[in-house]
Each structure stands twice: as structure tokens, then as C-alpha cells.
């Protein structure tokens, strides 16, 4: 009788270990070939991922060991510049389902005026601003002062502008329209 009681936990343990090992194994459901996605991310971060290219990733020390005294801030992304130029943008309809309202601005008179006029609308839409041209933290702060509570991120946005056939800013991009 005692032997049967010892056998049950052993069998259950073995079955549990087998089930866990099978659950943890990855199963490829489908492989349709294609191309690596890394080129799509390069314009965003300008950092290539060697693991995606099939090379082993370098061993990186933890952030604290790397001697980083503080977190990286938005200001650390400055200066930022873009191929885009301040100018007129014709309104046009687009179909970008699920697109969160986004706007492109720079530190120039046209953008500063545009932000002052559109601030309430941008806040109401819950839009995010991409600052495509700014050199200093003071310039970024002035843009932020024009649209309090609206997140601003310095980024060239050249790839996105190319895909949307934009050459000018300031511009508001929503799921249904591109407009100034």
C-alpha cells in the first residue's frame, strides 16, 4: 500500500515535467518566407540588430554596469533635422485604419503659429507630436509650451513622410485625412 502512494507522486511529477517541457517547446505554425523586418526599424533607431542578421548578439553589460548615471530623456534626441521643410500642405483623404492622430512640426514661425491655433484641437484628439526640426532643449520647450499636455517626440520622420508623400509641415495626420 505504501509503495502505491509513493508511485503516484513520482508518476504525477514525471507527467507534469513532460507536459511542461512540451508546453515550453516552440512550434512553428507557419513559415511563409519573406524578408527580415529589421530594415523597417533601422530608420527609427539607426541601430542594427545583429541577431536579426543571423549573427550572435554581443554580450551587453546591465545598464548600471555600463556606467549610465541617468535615464535617457527626450532632450537627448536633439538636435533633430529632417528632409521636410516648413510649407503648405494640401488637404487630402487617406485611409489609415487605427491610426492615432499624429502631427509633424518644427521650430519655425509657421509651426509655432500653427501650434498656437491648433492646440485645443490637438489636445482634444489626444494627438502625439513629432518634432522634425529642432536644435536645442529651449526650442523643444517652446514647442511644448504651445501645446501643454501633448506629448512631443523629436524624430526626423523622413521614412514616414516619404511613405505618405509629404514634403512640408506642419501637418496633422489622422486615420482619414492629412491636413494643415
Backbone bond lengths (Angstrom), bond angles and torsions (degrees), N, CA, C in turn:
res aa  C-N    CA-C-N  psi(-1)  N-CA   C-N-CA  omega(-1)  CA-C   N-CA-C  phi
1 X - - - 1.450 - - 1.522 110.07 -
2 X 1.309 116.69 -43.97 1.446 120.85 179.82 1.519 110.64 -63.44
3 X 1.323 115.89 -35.94 1.440 119.99 -179.32 1.530 110.93 -63.16
4 X 1.300 119.73 -39.94 1.461 124.41 179.44 1.516 111.23 -63.88
5 X 1.329 117.19 -38.40 1.459 120.49 179.77 1.526 110.76 -68.16
6 X 1.317 118.33 -34.57 1.462 120.84 178.54 1.520 110.99 -73.59
7 X 1.333 116.48 -31.17 1.452 121.37 -178.23 1.516 111.30 -69.69
8 X 1.315 117.91 -39.19 1.463 121.42 -176.88 1.523 111.43 -59.89
9 X 1.355 120.26 -51.47 1.458 118.15 178.40 1.524 112.17 -61.32
10 X 1.320 118.79 -35.83 1.454 121.66 178.88 1.518 111.43 -63.72
11 X 1.325 117.45 -45.38 1.460 122.41 179.48 1.528 109.47 -67.19
12 X 1.322 116.89 -43.20 1.459 119.68 178.96 1.523 111.17 -63.02
13 X 1.322 116.39 -41.22 1.464 120.48 178.29 1.522 111.32 -62.30
14 X 1.342 115.83 -42.71 1.461 120.66 179.41 1.526 110.16 -65.32
15 X 1.316 117.18 -42.87 1.470 120.79 179.75 1.530 110.64 -65.77
16 X 1.325 116.01 -39.22 1.462 119.95 178.53 1.524 110.38 -65.08
17 X 1.323 117.57 -43.20 1.466 121.18 178.51 1.521 110.59 -63.18
18 X 1.340 117.27 -41.33 1.462 121.07 178.34 1.524 110.87 -64.46
19 X 1.316 117.44 -44.43 1.464 121.60 179.62 1.521 110.99 -63.02
20 X 1.339 116.78 -41.48 1.463 120.03 -179.82 1.527 111.04 -67.06
21 X 1.333 116.98 -39.26 1.463 118.64 -179.20 1.526 110.27 -67.45
22 X 1.333 117.23 -35.65 1.457 119.71 177.89 1.519 111.08 -72.16
23 X 1.333 117.49 -35.69 1.461 120.79 179.77 1.518 110.57 -70.54
24 X 1.318 117.78 -30.58 1.447 120.82 -177.59 1.523 112.33 -83.44
25 X 1.319 117.87 -17.11 1.460 120.24 179.06 1.523 109.24 -72.27
26 X 1.318 115.27 139.21 1.455 119.83 179.33 1.522 109.62 -85.28
27 X 1.288 115.10 141.04 1.451 120.77 178.56 1.517 108.68 -121.85
28 X 1.321 116.82 125.86 1.452 121.01 177.61 1.519 107.61 -79.32
29 X 1.317 115.82 117.05 1.453 120.85 -178.65 1.518 110.00 -82.79
30 X 1.329 115.88 -41.85 1.455 120.41 179.07 1.520 109.11 -157.22
31 X 1.316 115.42 143.16 1.461 121.26 174.92 1.515 106.38 -131.99
32 X 1.310 115.26 105.44 1.458 120.61 -176.18 1.525 112.29 -95.75
33 X 1.325 116.18 15.72 1.465 118.66 -179.19 1.511 109.27 73.76
34 X 1.301 116.96 -132.02 1.451 120.44 177.81 1.513 111.14 95.11
35 X 1.300 114.41 -164.80 1.459 120.67 -177.47 1.519 108.90 -124.45
36 X 1.328 116.75 155.69 1.467 119.27 178.67 1.531 111.36 -61.92
37 X 1.311 117.00 147.93 1.465 122.10 -179.86 1.526 111.97 -84.14
38 X 1.324 118.26 -10.35 1.453 121.89 -175.52 1.521 113.92 -51.81
39 X 1.344 120.30 -41.73 1.463 118.70 179.76 1.532 113.58 -58.97
40 X 1.333 117.17 -26.30 1.457 120.01 178.78 1.525 111.92 -73.67
41 X 1.345 116.22 -25.89 1.457 120.25 -178.64 1.521 112.68 -90.49
42 X 1.318 118.00 -22.34 1.459 121.30 -178.16 1.521 113.10 -56.08
43 X 1.350 120.17 -44.72 1.464 118.16 179.81 1.527 113.51 -63.50
44 X 1.327 116.65 -23.36 1.454 119.75 -178.63 1.517 110.42 -76.62
45 X 1.327 117.66 -46.92 1.454 119.45 -173.23 1.517 114.10 -114.63
46 X 1.303 117.78 -12.21 1.462 122.15 -176.70 1.525 112.10 54.63
47 X 1.322 116.15 29.01 1.451 121.51 177.19 1.513 106.98 -126.00
48 X 1.318 117.54 122.29 1.459 119.26 178.66 1.514 108.58 -86.63
49 X 1.289 115.50 148.96 1.451 121.88 -179.69 1.521 107.92 -103.51
50 X 1.358 118.97 107.44 1.448 120.25 -176.85 1.516 112.91 -62.64
51 X 1.345 117.68 -26.79 1.448 120.01 179.95 1.528 110.83 -65.15
52 X 1.339 116.99 -35.99 1.460 120.84 178.76 1.519 109.56 -67.71
53 X 1.318 117.64 -34.61 1.454 121.98 -179.35 1.532 111.49 -78.29
54 X 1.326 117.59 2.06 1.451 120.94 177.59 1.520 113.61 91.02
55 X 1.313 118.04 4.91 1.450 121.79 177.72 1.524 108.59 -97.49
56 X 1.340 117.35 150.90 1.467 117.77 177.22 1.524 109.98 -66.92
57 X 1.306 115.51 142.52 1.467 120.74 179.80 1.515 109.20 -71.39
58 X 1.336 117.48 139.72 1.457 119.02 177.08 1.519 110.61 -67.05
59 X 1.302 116.59 149.63 1.452 121.19 177.91 1.517 107.34 -76.33
60 X 1.314 116.23 122.30 1.464 121.40 -179.45 1.517 109.47 -109.92
61 X 1.322 116.87 135.64 1.457 118.50 177.60 1.521 109.94 -71.36
62 X 1.318 118.11 156.24 1.465 120.08 174.96 1.520 110.16 -57.17
63 X 1.322 117.29 154.10 1.454 121.32 -177.15 1.519 112.80 -54.00
64 X 1.318 117.34 -41.46 1.460 119.39 -178.99 1.524 110.01 -63.72
65 X 1.332 117.25 -38.47 1.455 120.93 179.96 1.526 111.47 -72.54
66 X 1.333 117.45 -22.85 1.457 120.63 -179.95 1.522 111.45 -76.26
67 X 1.317 117.15 -4.72 1.453 120.80 176.44 1.517 113.65 80.49
68 X 1.320 117.73 24.06 1.460 120.14 178.00 1.523 108.78 -81.91
69 X 1.333 118.03 113.87 1.453 120.46 -174.32 1.524 113.71 -77.85
70 X 1.328 118.45 -18.28 1.460 120.00 -176.27 1.521 109.48 -150.37
71 X 1.310 115.38 169.56 1.456 119.87 175.95 1.524 109.41 -76.28
72 X 1.316 115.61 153.43 1.455 121.35 177.61 1.523 108.03 -74.90
73 X 1.339 116.43 135.70 1.458 120.13 -179.29 1.525 110.56 -111.61
74 X 1.304 115.36 171.63 1.463 121.89 178.88 1.522 110.06 -60.26
75 X 1.310 117.55 -36.77 1.466 122.51 -178.96 1.534 111.09 -62.54
76 X 1.331 116.85 -27.33 1.461 120.65 179.07 1.526 112.04 -65.82
77 X 1.309 117.55 -13.47 1.469 121.86 179.96 1.533 111.80 -86.79
78 X 1.324 116.75 0.32 1.464 121.81 179.68 1.524 110.29 -93.65
79 X 1.304 118.79 153.50 1.459 127.72 -3.71 1.528 110.62 -75.09
80 X 1.317 115.16 156.18 1.457 121.47 177.05 1.522 108.08 -129.12
81 X 1.322 115.29 140.10 1.466 119.55 176.19 1.517 108.36 -141.85
82 X 1.309 114.64 162.21 1.448 121.36 -173.29 1.518 109.67 -140.97
83 X 1.317 115.30 163.82 1.462 120.24 172.56 1.525 110.41 -76.36
84 X 1.321 116.49 -16.67 1.460 120.95 178.37 1.522 110.16 -68.13
85 X 1.318 115.94 152.27 1.461 122.04 179.33 1.524 109.24 -128.84
86 X 1.332 118.23 150.07 1.461 119.31 174.25 1.529 109.05 -60.80
87 X 1.325 116.05 136.67 1.463 119.23 179.82 1.506 112.06 170.85
88 X 1.301 115.49 -179.91 1.462 122.08 -177.89 1.522 110.76 -73.09
89 X 1.325 114.50 142.29 1.462 121.73 176.15 1.524 106.85 -128.89
90 X 1.325 116.05 121.77 1.463 120.72 179.50 1.527 109.90 -74.24
91 X 1.326 115.62 138.26 1.464 120.45 178.50 1.522 108.84 -69.17
92 X 1.343 115.67 138.15 1.465 119.66 175.51 1.521 109.91 -151.49
93 X 1.300 114.97 151.02 1.461 121.55 178.92 1.526 109.45 -80.40
94 X 1.308 115.18 142.83 1.463 122.07 175.37 1.523 108.36 -137.90
95 X 1.306 115.97 165.06 1.459 121.07 174.88 1.523 107.87 -124.36
96 X 1.327 115.47 98.91 1.460 122.68 -179.75 1.526 108.09 -126.56
97 X 1.337 117.39 70.59 1.465 120.37 -175.60 1.526 111.88 -54.19
98 X 1.321 115.81 132.90 1.453 121.86 177.89 1.519 114.58 82.09
99 X 1.318 116.99 0.70 1.468 121.03 -179.22 1.521 110.24 -67.84
100 X 1.315 116.40 126.57 1.457 121.73 173.55 1.522 107.57 -79.46
101 X 1.327 119.44 136.55 1.466 120.37 -179.62 1.529 111.92 -53.49
102 X 1.319 113.83 133.47 1.450 122.57 -174.74 1.516 107.86 -139.59
103 X 1.322 117.48 144.02 1.453 118.97 175.85 1.517 110.28 -134.98
104 X 1.326 115.38 150.72 1.457 122.33 178.86 1.513 108.69 -112.29
105 X 1.326 116.77 130.81 1.468 122.76 178.05 1.520 109.00 -142.69
106 X 1.316 114.80 167.84 1.456 121.63 174.06 1.510 108.59 -139.63
107 X 1.317 115.39 178.63 1.453 118.81 177.01 1.525 107.51 -92.52
108 X 1.331 115.37 90.10 1.464 123.11 179.11 1.525 106.64 -155.01
109 X 1.317 116.73 165.08 1.475 120.86 -176.20 1.517 113.05 -59.20
110 X 1.331 117.55 -42.64 1.466 120.57 -179.09 1.533 110.53 -61.43
111 X 1.325 117.85 -45.96 1.467 121.53 179.90 1.522 112.12 -66.05
112 X 1.325 117.03 -42.23 1.467 120.28 179.48 1.522 110.75 -61.09
113 X 1.326 117.06 -43.16 1.468 121.38 178.22 1.531 110.22 -66.61
114 X 1.325 117.18 -44.29 1.462 122.74 -179.52 1.524 110.48 -59.51
115 X 1.343 117.13 -44.11 1.467 121.00 179.07 1.521 111.38 -62.85
116 X 1.321 116.83 -40.59 1.466 120.55 179.98 1.525 110.90 -62.52
117 X 1.329 116.99 -40.00 1.469 121.83 -179.16 1.527 110.95 -74.64
118 X 1.332 117.98 -38.73 1.467 122.67 -172.05 1.528 114.75 -96.69
119 X 1.312 119.40 -0.04 1.470 122.06 -172.35 1.528 112.82 -52.39
120 X 1.309 117.94 -49.87 1.473 120.69 -177.51 1.523 111.13 -62.46
121 X 1.322 117.03 -41.90 1.468 120.40 179.38 1.537 110.53 -64.25
122 X 1.317 117.49 -43.02 1.464 121.38 -179.92 1.523 111.05 -64.07
123 X 1.329 116.52 -39.42 1.463 120.58 176.89 1.525 110.46 -65.18
124 X 1.330 116.71 -44.56 1.462 121.10 -179.09 1.522 111.82 -63.85
125 X 1.324 116.91 -38.11 1.463 120.95 179.50 1.526 112.76 -72.67
126 X 1.330 116.71 -18.87 1.460 119.91 -174.18 1.522 110.28 71.39
127 X 1.331 116.29 33.67 1.462 121.70 -176.69 1.522 111.75 -73.06
128 X 1.307 114.78 158.80 1.453 123.03 173.71 1.514 107.69 -115.23
129 X 1.328 116.33 136.85 1.457 120.86 -179.41 1.514 112.30 -100.03
130 X 1.324 114.79 138.10 1.453 121.56 174.07 1.523 106.34 -110.91
131 X 1.320 115.60 116.24 1.461 121.31 -179.91 1.525 106.91 -88.89
132 X 1.342 115.86 110.29 1.454 120.79 -173.44 1.526 113.50 -93.14
133 X 1.311 117.23 -16.43 1.466 121.14 177.83 1.516 109.54 -145.95
134 X 1.325 116.25 110.77 1.466 122.73 174.80 1.517 106.73 -161.90
135 X 1.316 115.80 143.38 1.455 120.22 -176.00 1.521 113.97 -105.38
136 X 1.335 117.30 -34.20 1.467 120.05 -171.47 1.523 112.08 -128.72
137 X 1.314 115.09 165.28 1.459 121.39 175.57 1.523 110.40 -63.89
138 X 1.328 117.43 -34.45 1.468 120.76 178.65 1.536 110.73 -64.41
139 X 1.313 117.80 -38.91 1.465 120.96 177.63 1.529 110.57 -66.42
140 X 1.317 116.95 -43.26 1.463 120.91 177.52 1.527 110.31 -62.37
141 X 1.333 117.10 -40.36 1.469 121.50 178.85 1.528 110.82 -64.02
142 X 1.310 118.04 -38.30 1.466 121.15 178.05 1.524 110.79 -65.86
143 X 1.311 117.02 -40.93 1.474 119.81 176.26 1.530 109.48 -62.60
144 X 1.329 117.00 -44.00 1.467 121.09 -179.88 1.523 111.14 -63.74
145 X 1.324 117.81 -36.70 1.457 121.74 178.51 1.529 110.95 -60.77
146 X 1.312 117.62 -30.74 1.476 121.54 -179.35 1.526 112.33 -74.30
147 X 1.329 117.71 -25.10 1.470 121.71 -179.56 1.531 110.18 -133.57
148 X 1.338 117.28 72.22 1.469 119.65 -177.75 1.532 111.61 -60.44
149 X 1.318 114.57 138.37 1.459 120.27 177.23 1.517 114.59 82.46
150 X 1.306 117.71 -4.86 1.466 121.32 179.43 1.529 107.58 -99.10
151 X 1.335 117.81 125.07 1.467 118.84 -179.12 1.525 111.72 -67.01
152 X 1.329 115.60 136.65 1.463 122.73 175.73 1.526 108.48 -122.46
153 X 1.332 115.57 133.36 1.457 121.51 -178.45 1.523 109.12 -128.51
154 X 1.331 118.15 121.35 1.459 119.87 176.06 1.538 110.87 -71.45
155 X 1.325 116.56 124.83 1.471 122.17 -179.87 1.516 107.91 -165.65
156 X 1.315 118.28 141.79 1.466 119.88 -177.32 1.528 112.36 -66.75
157 X 1.311 119.14 -35.27 1.470 125.00 179.18 1.521 113.09 59.81
158 X 1.330 117.93 19.03 1.462 120.60 -178.80 1.527 112.46 -60.75
159 X 1.330 117.28 -40.07 1.463 119.94 -179.52 1.525 110.80 -64.27
160 X 1.322 116.70 -46.74 1.462 120.46 178.92 1.522 110.53 -62.79
161 X 1.330 117.20 -43.79 1.464 121.07 179.73 1.525 110.87 -60.42
162 X 1.309 116.25 -40.00 1.461 120.10 178.31 1.526 111.00 -63.28
163 X 1.320 116.45 -44.44 1.470 120.64 -179.78 1.529 111.90 -65.48
164 X 1.329 116.76 -32.51 1.469 120.74 -179.90 1.535 112.35 -94.14
165 X 1.319 116.11 4.78 1.466 122.06 179.72 1.528 111.36 56.12
166 X 1.331 115.30 50.43 1.458 121.88 177.48 1.518 109.48 -107.07
167 X 1.316 116.11 140.54 1.464 119.30 173.96 1.529 110.73 -126.49
168 X 1.323 116.55 -10.36 1.450 120.36 -177.79 1.514 112.67 -129.42
169 X 1.304 114.59 167.95 1.450 123.75 175.51 1.516 106.61 -152.88
170 X 1.286 120.37 165.18 1.467 130.82 6.25 1.527 111.10 -73.48
171 X 1.332 114.23 151.95 1.458 119.49 -177.23 1.532 109.33 -153.63
172 X 1.321 114.70 143.71 1.465 122.47 175.61 1.519 107.37 -106.99
173 X 1.329 116.10 129.76 1.467 122.09 179.72 1.520 107.66 -118.10
174 X 1.327 116.42 120.57 1.476 121.78 176.54 1.521 108.05 -121.22
175 X 1.309 116.54 -177.52 1.465 121.17 -179.99 1.528 112.03 -65.90
176 X 1.324 117.23 -21.01 1.470 119.59 -174.55 1.516 115.11 -119.91
177 X 1.337 118.52 -11.70 1.473 118.87 -175.22 1.521 112.09 -155.36
178 X 1.328 113.48 154.97 1.464 123.04 168.20 1.517 104.56 -117.63
179 X 1.323 116.15 122.85 1.472 118.60 -175.15 1.522 110.87 -149.70
180 X 1.308 112.67 159.32 1.450 118.19 176.39 1.517 106.46 -105.63
